[in-house]
Amino acid sequence: MKINFFLYYLSIILSISGLILCPYAIFNTMVSLKYETENQNDCISLVNGQNLCYTIKFFQITLIFSLILLFMLLKFRKKILEFKIKKDN
């Protein structure tokens, strides 16, 4: 029973941390996109060769997933943490 509570609250903590960290990561990557490329339309960093547009897209998808996960966890909390007590006849 305690494992169910632990996993539930761990999922909430992870989704909240995703909501906090992903906007920072998107902003940080956008700054890198501005200063590490020659043109505004380029996506490949001249410093490390990483495709920054894919990184921004990844963090946007992660942010949306974290938001949906948090909403679903809070909405269905009672069903997730429900404990059925079986009556012995």
C-alpha positions, 0 to 999 in steps of 0.5 A, spaced: 500 500 500 505 504 501 508 503 494 502 506 491 502 512 495 510 513 494 509 512 486 503 517 486 507 522 489 514 521 486 510 522 479 507 528 482 514 531 484 517 529 477 511 532 473 512 539 477 519 539 476 518 538 469 514 544 469 519 548 472 525 546 469 523 545 462 521 553 460 528 554 463 531 549 458 527 552 452 529 559 454 537 557 455 537 553 448 534 559 445 539 563 447 544 558 445 540 558 438 541 566 438 549 566 439 551 559 437 549 560 430 550 565 424 543 566 421 537 566 425 534 560 420 540 555 422 539 550 427 546 547 428 550 550 433 557 552 431 560 550 438 558 543 439 554 541 432 548 540 436 541 541 433 538 546 437 531 546 434 530 539 436 532 540 443 527 546 443 522 541 440 524 536 445 523 540 451 516 543 449 514 536 448 516 534 455 513 540 458 506 539 455 507 531 457 508 534 464 502 538 464 498 533 462 501 528 467 500 532 473 493 534 471 491 527 470 494 525 476 490 530 480 484 529 477 484 521 478 487 521 485 482 518 488 481 512 483 489 511 483 489 511 491 483 507 492 484 501 496 478 496 496 477 493 502 474 486 501 469 484 506 469 476 508 462 473 508 
